[in-house]
Amino acid sequence: MIQFSKVSKSFEGTDAVENINLHIQKGSIYGLLGTNGAGKTTLLKLLAGIYVPDNGSVLVDESKVFENSYIKQRVFFIPDQPFFFSQYTLADMGKFYKKIYDNWNQERYVLLVDAFKIDEKRKLHKFSKGVQRQAAFILALSTMPEILLLDEPMDGLDPVVRKNIKSLIIEDVASREMTVLISSHNLREVEDICDYIGILHKGELLIEKELDDLKSDTHKIQVAFKENVPENLFTGFNLLHQEKRGSVLICIVKGKEEEIVGKVMQYQPVILDILPLTLEEIFIYEMEGVGYAIKNIFT
Ligand SMILES: Nc1ncnc2c1ncn2[C@@H]1O[C@H](COP(=O)(O)OP(=O)(O)OP(=O)(O)O)[C@@H](O)[C@H]1O
């Protein structure tokens, strides 16, 4: 339903994203991960129709997004710093969006204002960062978006509000197939809510996969041998990382679990354990694989 084909965008001669191919199915929650400056916000802004691509196309249901008022009606973007007009209250912003979004749902707006207990007559700039973000969610969800774009959505929200907002998002995905694209550095949060993952680095999409596949494709293996570690232990597999702890070798390997286990067993290990990996670990090891590792700065 959302399709980026060979999309590039540069600013002042520097590539922000390059040759991106990405597809997002209707009703899915897609987590966009990446290093700082990888191009996540640029992709969200391209999909929101704020930027026009230099090359390639950004399509929603096969129509170009840029300068397409029909699609813009169906998309809502909450940037990392939510935007409100100066001196506006939540009620003022609500009236503004009611005019421009045909699907504005006043009943829903009233319910949400009541649930979040926000004074809709108070100027928005006087609220804390977290309450401003809650206000942005109220407005976003009241427009009944088909596509919700979120840049660091949970930044500054307390755990109770986070949980409420996650439930609201999941409800809209389940009941009316809303599609959500989330850019975040909070991988615990992404792991909790997303079903697809895209990993960006330096403007390029390194991985695009279903979260379950990504997890079942990457393994943390703890192995030890009576003698030295066999030289060709992981030949033929993608070894992302390895470290020795005493006589135990810990490796992060990509591939089918049964094939990796089959290969290791040929060398008759005395210990062989497969340990679960978090999304955060997968991300860090993938980044290490492309030379973006944490360095020992002081030693
Ligand atoms: N309006 C702009 N003018 C100039 N350069 C820009 C602009 N927007 C983005 N860039 C550059 O494009 C690259 C990608 O930026 P972007 O904000 O998309 O990254 P990001 O993945 O969202 O980063 P972060 O995780 O740090 O927020 C960066 O090198 C950034 O400096």
The ligand as a Tripos MOL2 file, in Angstrom:
@<TRIPOS>MOLECULE
LIG
   31    33     1     0     0
SMALL
NO_CHARGES

@<TRIPOS>ATOM
      1 N1         16.4220   20.2670    5.9880 N.pl3     1 LIG1
      2 C1         17.6450   19.7690    5.9360 C.ar      1 LIG1
      3 N2         18.6940   20.5100    5.4800 N.ar      1 LIG1
      4 C2         19.9370   19.9980    5.4030 C.ar      1 LIG1
      5 N3         20.2540   18.7310    5.7620 N.ar      1 LIG1
      6 C3         19.2720   17.9630    6.2160 C.ar      1 LIG1
      7 C4         17.9230   18.4230    6.3430 C.ar      1 LIG1
      8 N4         17.1530   17.4050    6.8280 N.ar      1 LIG1
      9 C5         17.9870   16.3640    7.0120 C.ar      1 LIG1
     10 N5         19.2480   16.6860    6.6470 N.ar      1 LIG1
     11 C6         20.4190   15.7880    6.6700 C.3       1 LIG1
     12 O1         19.9940   14.5290    6.1530 O.3       1 LIG1
     13 C7         20.5370   13.4480    6.9120 C.3       1 LIG1
     14 C8         19.4200   12.5780    7.4550 C.3       1 LIG1
     15 O2         18.7110   13.3130    8.4460 O.3       1 LIG1
     16 P1         17.4200   12.7570    9.1980 P.3       1 LIG1
     17 O3         16.9400   13.8500   10.0950 O.co2     1 LIG1
     18 O4         16.4890   12.2210    8.1950 O.co2     1 LIG1
     19 O5         18.0530   11.5540   10.0530 O.3       1 LIG1
     20 P2         17.4310   10.7140   11.2610 P.3       1 LIG1
     21 O6         17.6670    9.2820   10.9330 O.co2     1 LIG1
     22 O7         16.0260   11.1200   11.5270 O.co2     1 LIG1
     23 O8         18.3850   11.1550   12.4520 O.3       1 LIG1
     24 P3         18.1880   11.1580   14.0730 P.3       1 LIG1
     25 O9         18.0120    9.7350   14.5070 O.co2     1 LIG1
     26 O10        19.5040   11.7160   14.5390 O.co2     1 LIG1
     27 O11        17.0200   12.0390   14.3770 O.co2     1 LIG1
     28 C9         21.4280   14.1000    7.9840 C.3       1 LIG1
     29 O12        22.7490   14.0980    7.5000 O.3       1 LIG1
     30 C10        20.8910   15.4970    8.1000 C.3       1 LIG1
     31 O13        21.9070   16.4010    8.4930 O.3       1 LIG1
@<TRIPOS>BOND
     1     1     2 1
     2     2     3 ar
     3     2     7 ar
     4     3     4 ar
     5     4     5 ar
     6     5     6 ar
     7     6     7 ar
     8     6    10 ar
     9     7     8 ar
    10     8     9 ar
    11     9    10 ar
    12    10    11 1
    13    11    12 1
    14    11    30 1
    15    12    13 1
    16    13    14 1
    17    13    28 1
    18    14    15 1
    19    15    16 1
    20    16    17 2
    21    16    18 1
    22    16    19 1
    23    19    20 1
    24    20    21 2
    25    20    22 1
    26    20    23 1
    27    23    24 1
    28    24    25 2
    29    24    26 1
    30    24    27 1
    31    28    29 1
    32    28    30 1
    33    30    31 1
@<TRIPOS>SUBSTRUCTURE
     1 LIG1         1 GROUP 0 **** ****
